[in-house]
Amino acid sequence: MFIGEFYNNNIHGKGVYLWSNGRKYEGDWKVNKMHGSGTFSWSDGRRYMGEYFDDRKNGYGEFVWPDGGSYKGDWLNGK
């Protein structure tokens, strides 16, 4: 389910996408892809807060594991 902005029948702008398996992304979209700043969370407690480019983690971000561990730094093409 998506709640947010559309442009020319595409998800574009700010919005929240909820998957049936408990995943959630809240942030910026560009032509149906996560693009810009946002927060992605998984049902097991993992969370990424940071930059996206073309549906992949790209730029500065923080990944947090359920046990409290985290990685803060730069990402490129999702890695």
PyMOL Python script that loads the backbone (N, CA, C, O; Angstrom):
from pymol import cmd

cmd.read_pdbstr("""\
ATOM      1  N   MET A   1       0.840  -1.163   0.000  1.00  0.00           N
ATOM      2  CA  MET A   1       0.000   0.000   0.000  1.00  0.00           C
ATOM      3  C   MET A   1       0.894   1.238   0.000  1.00  0.00           C
ATOM      4  O   MET A   1       1.899   1.284   0.710  1.00  0.00           O
ATOM      5  N   PHE A   2       0.528   2.227  -0.790  1.00  0.00           N
ATOM      6  CA  PHE A   2       1.270   3.481  -0.838  1.00  0.00           C
ATOM      7  C   PHE A   2       0.366   4.631  -0.442  1.00  0.00           C
ATOM      8  O   PHE A   2      -0.779   4.730  -0.882  1.00  0.00           O
ATOM      9  N   ILE A   3       0.911   5.502   0.404  1.00  0.00           N
ATOM     10  CA  ILE A   3       0.218   6.725   0.798  1.00  0.00           C
ATOM     11  C   ILE A   3       1.179   7.867   0.508  1.00  0.00           C
ATOM     12  O   ILE A   3       2.246   7.954   1.116  1.00  0.00           O
ATOM     13  N   GLY A   4       0.805   8.737  -0.414  1.00  0.00           N
ATOM     14  CA  GLY A   4       1.697   9.845  -0.715  1.00  0.00           C
ATOM     15  C   GLY A   4       1.411  10.496  -2.045  1.00  0.00           C
ATOM     16  O   GLY A   4       0.288  10.464  -2.549  1.00  0.00           O
ATOM     17  N   GLU A   5       2.451  11.089  -2.606  1.00  0.00           N
ATOM     18  CA  GLU A   5       2.323  11.910  -3.800  1.00  0.00           C
ATOM     19  C   GLU A   5       2.565  11.110  -5.079  1.00  0.00           C
ATOM     20  O   GLU A   5       3.347  10.160  -5.113  1.00  0.00           O
ATOM     21  N   PHE A   6       1.865  11.534  -6.125  1.00  0.00           N
ATOM     22  CA  PHE A   6       2.012  10.967  -7.458  1.00  0.00           C
ATOM     23  C   PHE A   6       2.246  12.091  -8.459  1.00  0.00           C
ATOM     24  O   PHE A   6       1.817  13.225  -8.243  1.00  0.00           O
ATOM     25  N   TYR A   7       2.923  11.772  -9.548  1.00  0.00           N
ATOM     26  CA  TYR A   7       3.082  12.695 -10.657  1.00  0.00           C
ATOM     27  C   TYR A   7       3.067  11.871 -11.938  1.00  0.00           C
ATOM     28  O   TYR A   7       3.847  10.928 -12.073  1.00  0.00           O
ATOM     29  N   ASN A   8       2.194  12.211 -12.876  1.00  0.00           N
ATOM     30  CA  ASN A   8       2.040  11.469 -14.138  1.00  0.00           C
ATOM     31  C   ASN A   8       1.865   9.972 -13.901  1.00  0.00           C
ATOM     32  O   ASN A   8       2.492   9.153 -14.572  1.00  0.00           O
ATOM     33  N   ASN A   9       1.010   9.623 -12.944  1.00  0.00           N
ATOM     34  CA  ASN A   9       0.701   8.225 -12.598  1.00  0.00           C
ATOM     35  C   ASN A   9       1.883   7.448 -12.042  1.00  0.00           C
ATOM     36  O   ASN A   9       1.873   6.218 -12.080  1.00  0.00           O
ATOM     37  N   ASN A  10       2.887   8.118 -11.534  1.00  0.00           N
ATOM     38  CA  ASN A  10       4.039   7.486 -10.895  1.00  0.00           C
ATOM     39  C   ASN A  10       4.139   7.944  -9.451  1.00  0.00           C
ATOM     40  O   ASN A  10       3.760   9.068  -9.122  1.00  0.00           O
ATOM     41  N   ILE A  11       4.657   7.063  -8.581  1.00  0.00           N
ATOM     42  CA  ILE A  11       4.983   7.470  -7.221  1.00  0.00           C
ATOM     43  C   ILE A  11       6.125   8.470  -7.343  1.00  0.00           C
ATOM     44  O   ILE A  11       7.186   8.152  -7.880  1.00  0.00           O
ATOM     45  N   HIS A  12       5.899   9.678  -6.842  1.00  0.00           N
ATOM     46  CA  HIS A  12       6.880  10.736  -7.054  1.00  0.00           C
ATOM     47  C   HIS A  12       6.665  11.812  -6.001  1.00  0.00           C
ATOM     48  O   HIS A  12       5.576  12.378  -5.907  1.00  0.00           O
ATOM     49  N   GLY A  13       7.691  12.098  -5.209  1.00  0.00           N
ATOM     50  CA  GLY A  13       7.576  13.082  -4.139  1.00  0.00           C
ATOM     51  C   GLY A  13       7.750  12.396  -2.795  1.00  0.00           C
ATOM     52  O   GLY A  13       8.574  11.491  -2.664  1.00  0.00           O
ATOM     53  N   LYS A  14       6.996  12.809  -1.808  1.00  0.00           N
ATOM     54  CA  LYS A  14       7.056  12.225  -0.465  1.00  0.00           C
ATOM     55  C   LYS A  14       5.983  11.157  -0.319  1.00  0.00           C
ATOM     56  O   LYS A  14       4.878  11.294  -0.843  1.00  0.00           O
ATOM     57  N   GLY A  15       6.325  10.078   0.409  1.00  0.00           N
ATOM     58  CA  GLY A  15       5.316   9.063   0.635  1.00  0.00           C
ATOM     59  C   GLY A  15       5.798   7.913   1.493  1.00  0.00           C
ATOM     60  O   GLY A  15       6.978   7.800   1.828  1.00  0.00           O
ATOM     61  N   VAL A  16       4.840   7.059   1.837  1.00  0.00           N
ATOM     62  CA  VAL A  16       5.095   5.870   2.654  1.00  0.00           C
ATOM     63  C   VAL A  16       4.595   4.652   1.893  1.00  0.00           C
ATOM     64  O   VAL A  16       3.451   4.618   1.440  1.00  0.00           O
ATOM     65  N   TYR A  17       5.466   3.647   1.755  1.00  0.00           N
ATOM     66  CA  TYR A  17       5.087   2.389   1.115  1.00  0.00           C
ATOM     67  C   TYR A  17       5.152   1.300   2.171  1.00  0.00           C
ATOM     68  O   TYR A  17       6.164   1.143   2.854  1.00  0.00           O
ATOM     69  N   LEU A  18       4.062   0.546   2.303  1.00  0.00           N
ATOM     70  CA  LEU A  18       3.977  -0.548   3.266  1.00  0.00           C
ATOM     71  C   LEU A  18       3.827  -1.859   2.515  1.00  0.00           C
ATOM     72  O   LEU A  18       2.899  -2.013   1.721  1.00  0.00           O
ATOM     73  N   TRP A  19       4.734  -2.817   2.757  1.00  0.00           N
ATOM     74  CA  TRP A  19       4.655  -4.137   2.156  1.00  0.00           C
ATOM     75  C   TRP A  19       3.872  -5.064   3.084  1.00  0.00           C
ATOM     76  O   TRP A  19       3.823  -4.825   4.291  1.00  0.00           O
ATOM     77  N   SER A  20       3.270  -6.099   2.551  1.00  0.00           N
ATOM     78  CA  SER A  20       2.466  -7.036   3.346  1.00  0.00           C
ATOM     79  C   SER A  20       3.315  -7.842   4.333  1.00  0.00           C
ATOM     80  O   SER A  20       2.778  -8.385   5.298  1.00  0.00           O
ATOM     81  N   ASN A  21       4.619  -7.929   4.112  1.00  0.00           N
ATOM     82  CA  ASN A  21       5.499  -8.685   5.021  1.00  0.00           C
ATOM     83  C   ASN A  21       6.055  -7.829   6.162  1.00  0.00           C
ATOM     84  O   ASN A  21       6.922  -8.287   6.906  1.00  0.00           O
ATOM     85  N   GLY A  22       5.571  -6.600   6.310  1.00  0.00           N
ATOM     86  CA  GLY A  22       5.977  -5.749   7.418  1.00  0.00           C
ATOM     87  C   GLY A  22       7.059  -4.733   7.103  1.00  0.00           C
ATOM     88  O   GLY A  22       7.386  -3.902   7.950  1.00  0.00           O
ATOM     89  N   ARG A  23       7.624  -4.782   5.898  1.00  0.00           N
ATOM     90  CA  ARG A  23       8.622  -3.778   5.531  1.00  0.00           C
ATOM     91  C   ARG A  23       7.931  -2.433   5.283  1.00  0.00           C
ATOM     92  O   ARG A  23       6.760  -2.373   4.906  1.00  0.00           O
ATOM     93  N   LYS A  24       8.694  -1.357   5.506  1.00  0.00           N
ATOM     94  CA  LYS A  24       8.118  -0.018   5.334  1.00  0.00           C
ATOM     95  C   LYS A  24       9.215   0.942   4.881  1.00  0.00           C
ATOM     96  O   LYS A  24      10.325   0.925   5.413  1.00  0.00           O
ATOM     97  N   TYR A  25       8.895   1.773   3.898  1.00  0.00           N
ATOM     98  CA  TYR A  25       9.789   2.854   3.493  1.00  0.00           C
ATOM     99  C   TYR A  25       9.019   4.155   3.569  1.00  0.00           C
ATOM    100  O   TYR A  25       7.916   4.272   3.035  1.00  0.00           O
ATOM    101  N   GLU A  26       9.610   5.129   4.238  1.00  0.00           N
ATOM    102  CA  GLU A  26       9.009   6.453   4.325  1.00  0.00           C
ATOM    103  C   GLU A  26      10.045   7.469   3.904  1.00  0.00           C
ATOM    104  O   GLU A  26      11.104   7.585   4.521  1.00  0.00           O
ATOM    105  N   GLY A  27       9.737   8.204   2.850  1.00  0.00           N
ATOM    106  CA  GLY A  27      10.698   9.186   2.374  1.00  0.00           C
ATOM    107  C   GLY A  27      10.412   9.669   0.973  1.00  0.00           C
ATOM    108  O   GLY A  27       9.263   9.758   0.540  1.00  0.00           O
ATOM    109  N   ASP A  28      11.497   9.981   0.270  1.00  0.00           N
ATOM    110  CA  ASP A  28      11.412  10.572  -1.069  1.00  0.00           C
ATOM    111  C   ASP A  28      11.362   9.492  -2.150  1.00  0.00           C
ATOM    112  O   ASP A  28      11.990   8.439  -2.043  1.00  0.00           O
ATOM    113  N   TRP A  29      10.595   9.794  -3.189  1.00  0.00           N
ATOM    114  CA  TRP A  29      10.424   8.897  -4.339  1.00  0.00           C
ATOM    115  C   TRP A  29      10.647   9.676  -5.625  1.00  0.00           C
ATOM    116  O   TRP A  29      10.386  10.876  -5.703  1.00  0.00           O
ATOM    117  N   LYS A  30      11.136   8.961  -6.631  1.00  0.00           N
ATOM    118  CA  LYS A  30      11.276   9.555  -7.966  1.00  0.00           C
ATOM    119  C   LYS A  30      10.930   8.472  -8.985  1.00  0.00           C
ATOM    120  O   LYS A  30      11.628   7.464  -9.092  1.00  0.00           O
ATOM    121  N   VAL A  31       9.868   8.683  -9.719  1.00  0.00           N
ATOM    122  CA  VAL A  31       9.387   7.768 -10.762  1.00  0.00           C
ATOM    123  C   VAL A  31       9.383   6.310 -10.248  1.00  0.00           C
ATOM    124  O   VAL A  31      10.038   5.437 -10.818  1.00  0.00           O
ATOM    125  N   ASN A  32       8.639   6.074  -9.172  1.00  0.00           N
ATOM    126  CA  ASN A  32       8.394   4.744  -8.590  1.00  0.00           C
ATOM    127  C   ASN A  32       9.596   4.122  -7.883  1.00  0.00           C
ATOM    128  O   ASN A  32       9.556   2.936  -7.552  1.00  0.00           O
ATOM    129  N   LYS A  33      10.656   4.878  -7.643  1.00  0.00           N
ATOM    130  CA  LYS A  33      11.835   4.337  -6.965  1.00  0.00           C
ATOM    131  C   LYS A  33      12.186   5.189  -5.751  1.00  0.00           C
ATOM    132  O   LYS A  33      11.975   6.402  -5.754  1.00  0.00           O
ATOM    133  N   MET A  34      12.725   4.546  -4.705  1.00  0.00           N
ATOM    134  CA  MET A  34      13.228   5.267  -3.546  1.00  0.00           C
ATOM    135  C   MET A  34      14.398   6.112  -4.034  1.00  0.00           C
ATOM    136  O   MET A  34      15.351   5.596  -4.617  1.00  0.00           O
ATOM    137  N   HIS A  35      14.314   7.411  -3.789  1.00  0.00           N
ATOM    138  CA  HIS A  35      15.316   8.316  -4.356  1.00  0.00           C
ATOM    139  C   HIS A  35      15.330   9.598  -3.520  1.00  0.00           C
ATOM    140  O   HIS A  35      14.368  10.366  -3.546  1.00  0.00           O
ATOM    141  N   GLY A  36      16.409   9.829  -2.785  1.00  0.00           N
ATOM    142  CA  GLY A  36      16.506  10.964  -1.871  1.00  0.00           C
ATOM    143  C   GLY A  36      16.657  10.452  -0.456  1.00  0.00           C
ATOM    144  O   GLY A  36      17.261   9.401  -0.244  1.00  0.00           O
ATOM    145  N   SER A  37      16.131  11.161   0.505  1.00  0.00           N
ATOM    146  CA  SER A  37      16.239  10.767   1.915  1.00  0.00           C
ATOM    147  C   SER A  37      15.053   9.928   2.333  1.00  0.00           C
ATOM    148  O   SER A  37      13.920  10.168   1.915  1.00  0.00           O
ATOM    149  N   GLY A  38      15.336   8.924   3.177  1.00  0.00           N
ATOM    150  CA  GLY A  38      14.242   8.113   3.667  1.00  0.00           C
ATOM    151  C   GLY A  38      14.673   7.143   4.745  1.00  0.00           C
ATOM    152  O   GLY A  38      15.856   7.006   5.056  1.00  0.00           O
ATOM    153  N   THR A  39      13.673   6.469   5.310  1.00  0.00           N
ATOM    154  CA  THR A  39      13.892   5.447   6.330  1.00  0.00           C
ATOM    155  C   THR A  39      13.206   4.169   5.890  1.00  0.00           C
ATOM    156  O   THR A  39      12.013   4.159   5.590  1.00  0.00           O
ATOM    157  N   PHE A  40      13.981   3.087   5.857  1.00  0.00           N
ATOM    158  CA  PHE A  40      13.459   1.770   5.504  1.00  0.00           C
ATOM    159  C   PHE A  40      13.548   0.919   6.765  1.00  0.00           C
ATOM    160  O   PHE A  40      14.593   0.868   7.414  1.00  0.00           O
ATOM    161  N   SER A  41      12.445   0.250   7.109  1.00  0.00           N
ATOM    162  CA  SER A  41      12.464  -0.615   8.288  1.00  0.00           C
ATOM    163  C   SER A  41      11.910  -1.990   7.936  1.00  0.00           C
ATOM    164  O   SER A  41      11.035  -2.134   7.082  1.00  0.00           O
ATOM    165  N   TRP A  42      12.450  -2.995   8.623  1.00  0.00           N
ATOM    166  CA  TRP A  42      12.045  -4.383   8.456  1.00  0.00           C
ATOM    167  C   TRP A  42      11.278  -4.821   9.699  1.00  0.00           C
ATOM    168  O   TRP A  42      11.431  -4.224  10.765  1.00  0.00           O
ATOM    169  N   SER A  43      10.465  -5.849   9.569  1.00  0.00           N
ATOM    170  CA  SER A  43       9.652  -6.313  10.688  1.00  0.00           C
ATOM    171  C   SER A  43      10.497  -6.902  11.822  1.00  0.00           C
ATOM    172  O   SER A  43      10.021  -6.990  12.953  1.00  0.00           O
ATOM    173  N   ASP A  44      11.737  -7.305  11.542  1.00  0.00           N
ATOM    174  CA  ASP A  44      12.602  -7.873  12.594  1.00  0.00           C
ATOM    175  C   ASP A  44      13.366  -6.801  13.376  1.00  0.00           C
ATOM    176  O   ASP A  44      14.164  -7.136  14.251  1.00  0.00           O
ATOM    177  N   GLY A  45      13.136  -5.524  13.078  1.00  0.00           N
ATOM    178  CA  GLY A  45      13.755  -4.440  13.827  1.00  0.00           C
ATOM    179  C   GLY A  45      14.923  -3.754  13.141  1.00  0.00           C
ATOM    180  O   GLY A  45      15.395  -2.727  13.628  1.00  0.00           O
ATOM    181  N   ARG A  46      15.404  -4.289  12.023  1.00  0.00           N
ATOM    182  CA  ARG A  46      16.475  -3.606  11.284  1.00  0.00           C
ATOM    183  C   ARG A  46      15.922  -2.303  10.715  1.00  0.00           C
ATOM    184  O   ARG A  46      14.731  -2.184  10.428  1.00  0.00           O
ATOM    185  N   ARG A  47      16.828  -1.319  10.559  1.00  0.00           N
ATOM    186  CA  ARG A  47      16.388  -0.024  10.053  1.00  0.00           C
ATOM    187  C   ARG A  47      17.545   0.674   9.357  1.00  0.00           C
ATOM    188  O   ARG A  47      18.681   0.643   9.830  1.00  0.00           O
ATOM    189  N   TYR A  48      17.245   1.298   8.238  1.00  0.00           N
ATOM    190  CA  TYR A  48      18.227   2.129   7.522  1.00  0.00           C
ATOM    191  C   TYR A  48      17.642   3.525   7.387  1.00  0.00           C
ATOM    192  O   TYR A  48      16.506   3.696   6.945  1.00  0.00           O
ATOM    193  N   MET A  49      18.434   4.526   7.771  1.00  0.00           N
ATOM    194  CA  MET A  49      18.033   5.920   7.636  1.00  0.00           C
ATOM    195  C   MET A  49      19.117   6.630   6.849  1.00  0.00           C
ATOM    196  O   MET A  49      20.263   6.711   7.292  1.00  0.00           O
ATOM    197  N   GLY A  50      18.759   7.142   5.685  1.00  0.00           N
ATOM    198  CA  GLY A  50      19.771   7.811   4.892  1.00  0.00           C
ATOM    199  C   GLY A  50      19.337   8.087   3.477  1.00  0.00           C
ATOM    200  O   GLY A  50      18.153   8.251   3.181  1.00  0.00           O
ATOM    201  N   GLU A  51      20.331   8.134   2.608  1.00  0.00           N
ATOM    202  CA  GLU A  51      20.131   8.517   1.218  1.00  0.00           C
ATOM    203  C   GLU A  51      19.934   7.308   0.299  1.00  0.00           C
ATOM    204  O   GLU A  51      20.523   6.245   0.494  1.00  0.00           O
ATOM    205  N   TYR A  52      19.093   7.512  -0.698  1.00  0.00           N
ATOM    206  CA  TYR A  52      18.843   6.519  -1.739  1.00  0.00           C
ATOM    207  C   TYR A  52      19.064   7.145  -3.107  1.00  0.00           C
ATOM    208  O   TYR A  52      18.865   8.344  -3.298  1.00  0.00           O
ATOM    209  N   PHE A  53      19.478   6.317  -4.048  1.00  0.00           N
ATOM    210  CA  PHE A  53      19.572   6.717  -5.445  1.00  0.00           C
ATOM    211  C   PHE A  53      19.106   5.536  -6.281  1.00  0.00           C
ATOM    212  O   PHE A  53      19.698   4.459  -6.222  1.00  0.00           O
ATOM    213  N   ASP A  54      18.055   5.731  -7.054  1.00  0.00           N
ATOM    214  CA  ASP A  54      17.562   4.698  -7.968  1.00  0.00           C
ATOM    215  C   ASP A  54      17.270   3.372  -7.240  1.00  0.00           C
ATOM    216  O   ASP A  54      17.657   2.303  -7.713  1.00  0.00           O
ATOM    217  N   ASP A  55      16.586   3.451  -6.088  1.00  0.00           N
ATOM    218  CA  ASP A  55      16.135   2.297  -5.288  1.00  0.00           C
ATOM    219  C   ASP A  55      17.241   1.626  -4.472  1.00  0.00           C
ATOM    220  O   ASP A  55      17.009   0.563  -3.898  1.00  0.00           O
ATOM    221  N   ARG A  56      18.435   2.216  -4.406  1.00  0.00           N
ATOM    222  CA  ARG A  56      19.544   1.614  -3.650  1.00  0.00           C
ATOM    223  C   ARG A  56      20.102   2.600  -2.634  1.00  0.00           C
ATOM    224  O   ARG A  56      20.085   3.812  -2.854  1.00  0.00           O
ATOM    225  N   LYS A  57      20.597   2.068  -1.518  1.00  0.00           N
ATOM    226  CA  LYS A  57      21.281   2.916  -0.539  1.00  0.00           C
ATOM    227  C   LYS A  57      22.479   3.545  -1.251  1.00  0.00           C
ATOM    228  O   LYS A  57      23.292   2.844  -1.853  1.00  0.00           O
ATOM    229  N   ASN A  58      22.578   4.846  -1.176  1.00  0.00           N
ATOM    230  CA  ASN A  58      23.655   5.539  -1.882  1.00  0.00           C
ATOM    231  C   ASN A  58      23.852   6.907  -1.252  1.00  0.00           C
ATOM    232  O   ASN A  58      22.929   7.721  -1.218  1.00  0.00           O
ATOM    233  N   GLY A  59      25.063   7.160  -0.750  1.00  0.00           N
ATOM    234  CA  GLY A  59      25.327   8.387  -0.018  1.00  0.00           C
ATOM    235  C   GLY A  59      25.471   8.059   1.453  1.00  0.00           C
ATOM    236  O   GLY A  59      25.756   6.917   1.812  1.00  0.00           O
ATOM    237  N   TYR A  60      25.277   9.047   2.304  1.00  0.00           N
ATOM    238  CA  TYR A  60      25.452   8.823   3.740  1.00  0.00           C
ATOM    239  C   TYR A  60      24.199   8.185   4.337  1.00  0.00           C
ATOM    240  O   TYR A  60      23.077   8.557   3.995  1.00  0.00           O
ATOM    241  N   GLY A  61      24.407   7.220   5.232  1.00  0.00           N
ATOM    242  CA  GLY A  61      23.282   6.605   5.910  1.00  0.00           C
ATOM    243  C   GLY A  61      23.725   5.817   7.132  1.00  0.00           C
ATOM    244  O   GLY A  61      24.913   5.578   7.350  1.00  0.00           O
ATOM    245  N   GLU A  62      22.726   5.419   7.925  1.00  0.00           N
ATOM    246  CA  GLU A  62      22.973   4.612   9.113  1.00  0.00           C
ATOM    247  C   GLU A  62      22.088   3.373   9.077  1.00  0.00           C
ATOM    248  O   GLU A  62      20.874   3.464   8.899  1.00  0.00           O
ATOM    249  N   PHE A  63      22.719   2.214   9.250  1.00  0.00           N
ATOM    250  CA  PHE A  63      21.994   0.944   9.331  1.00  0.00           C
ATOM    251  C   PHE A  63      22.058   0.494  10.782  1.00  0.00           C
ATOM    252  O   PHE A  63      23.138   0.444  11.371  1.00  0.00           O
ATOM    253  N   VAL A  64      20.894   0.164  11.369  1.00  0.00           N
ATOM    254  CA  VAL A  64      20.814  -0.245  12.768  1.00  0.00           C
ATOM    255  C   VAL A  64      20.243  -1.659  12.844  1.00  0.00           C
ATOM    256  O   VAL A  64      19.211  -1.958  12.242  1.00  0.00           O
ATOM    257  N   TRP A  65      20.936  -2.530  13.601  1.00  0.00           N
ATOM    258  CA  TRP A  65      20.463  -3.895  13.831  1.00  0.00           C
ATOM    259  C   TRP A  65      19.623  -3.941  15.103  1.00  0.00           C
ATOM    260  O   TRP A  65      19.746  -3.062  15.956  1.00  0.00           O
ATOM    261  N   PRO A  66      18.768  -4.958  15.240  1.00  0.00           N
ATOM    262  CA  PRO A  66      17.905  -5.065  16.426  1.00  0.00           C
ATOM    263  C   PRO A  66      18.679  -5.124  17.755  1.00  0.00           C
ATOM    264  O   PRO A  66      18.149  -4.720  18.789  1.00  0.00           O
ATOM    265  N   ASP A  67      19.920  -5.621  17.738  1.00  0.00           N
ATOM    266  CA  ASP A  67      20.702  -5.716  18.977  1.00  0.00           C
ATOM    267  C   ASP A  67      21.347  -4.389  19.376  1.00  0.00           C
ATOM    268  O   ASP A  67      22.044  -4.319  20.388  1.00  0.00           O
ATOM    269  N   GLY A  68      21.118  -3.332  18.581  1.00  0.00           N
ATOM    270  CA  GLY A  68      21.653  -2.016  18.892  1.00  0.00           C
ATOM    271  C   GLY A  68      22.918  -1.667  18.137  1.00  0.00           C
ATOM    272  O   GLY A  68      23.337  -0.510  18.147  1.00  0.00           O
ATOM    273  N   GLY A  69      23.536  -2.633  17.484  1.00  0.00           N
ATOM    274  CA  GLY A  69      24.713  -2.348  16.668  1.00  0.00           C
ATOM    275  C   GLY A  69      24.329  -1.501  15.473  1.00  0.00           C
ATOM    276  O   GLY A  69      23.178  -1.507  15.034  1.00  0.00           O
ATOM    277  N   SER A  70      25.303  -0.769  14.949  1.00  0.00           N
ATOM    278  CA  SER A  70      24.979   0.071  13.799  1.00  0.00           C
ATOM    279  C   SER A  70      26.216   0.324  12.946  1.00  0.00           C
ATOM    280  O   SER A  70      27.352   0.147  13.387  1.00  0.00           O
ATOM    281  N   TYR A  71      25.961   0.738  11.725  1.00  0.00           N
ATOM    282  CA  TYR A  71      27.000   1.207  10.808  1.00  0.00           C
ATOM    283  C   TYR A  71      26.577   2.582  10.338  1.00  0.00           C
ATOM    284  O   TYR A  71      25.464   2.756   9.842  1.00  0.00           O
ATOM    285  N   LYS A  72      27.458   3.565  10.491  1.00  0.00           N
ATOM    286  CA  LYS A  72      27.227   4.913   9.977  1.00  0.00           C
ATOM    287  C   LYS A  72      28.323   5.194   8.965  1.00  0.00           C
ATOM    288  O   LYS A  72      29.509   5.030   9.251  1.00  0.00           O
ATOM    289  N   GLY A  73      27.914   5.617   7.789  1.00  0.00           N
ATOM    290  CA  GLY A  73      28.921   5.923   6.789  1.00  0.00           C
ATOM    291  C   GLY A  73      28.347   6.043   5.402  1.00  0.00           C
ATOM    292  O   GLY A  73      27.140   6.199   5.215  1.00  0.00           O
ATOM    293  N   ASP A  74      29.230   5.967   4.439  1.00  0.00           N
ATOM    294  CA  ASP A  74      28.839   6.135   3.042  1.00  0.00           C
ATOM    295  C   ASP A  74      28.481   4.807   2.401  1.00  0.00           C
ATOM    296  O   ASP A  74      29.068   3.771   2.714  1.00  0.00           O
ATOM    297  N   TRP A  75      27.520   4.852   1.509  1.00  0.00           N
ATOM    298  CA  TRP A  75      27.033   3.696   0.763  1.00  0.00           C
ATOM    299  C   TRP A  75      27.174   3.988  -0.712  1.00  0.00           C
ATOM    300  O   TRP A  75      27.089   5.140  -1.138  1.00  0.00           O
ATOM    301  N   LEU A  76      27.392   2.930  -1.502  1.00  0.00           N
ATOM    302  CA  LEU A  76      27.456   3.061  -2.947  1.00  0.00           C
ATOM    303  C   LEU A  76      26.783   1.847  -3.568  1.00  0.00           C
ATOM    304  O   LEU A  76      27.179   0.709  -3.316  1.00  0.00           O
ATOM    305  N   ASN A  77      25.770   2.095  -4.373  1.00  0.00           N
ATOM    306  CA  ASN A  77      25.014   1.017  -5.038  1.00  0.00           C
ATOM    307  C   ASN A  77      24.514  -0.038  -4.063  1.00  0.00           C
ATOM    308  O   ASN A  77      24.562  -1.231  -4.362  1.00  0.00           O
ATOM    309  N   GLY A  78      24.037   0.387  -2.906  1.00  0.00           N
ATOM    310  CA  GLY A  78      23.431  -0.516  -1.925  1.00  0.00           C
ATOM    311  C   GLY A  78      24.402  -1.180  -0.979  1.00  0.00           C
ATOM    312  O   GLY A  78      23.979  -1.935  -0.103  1.00  0.00           O
ATOM    313  N   LYS A  79      25.710  -0.924  -1.126  1.00  0.00           N
ATOM    314  CA  LYS A  79      26.703  -1.577  -0.257  1.00  0.00           C
ATOM    315  C   LYS A  79      27.569  -0.558   0.450  1.00  0.00           C
ATOM    316  O   LYS A  79      28.456  -0.929   1.219  1.00  0.00           O
TER     317      LYS A  79
END
""", "prot")
cmd.dss("prot")
cmd.show_as("cartoon", "prot")
cmd.util.cbc("prot")
cmd.orient("prot")
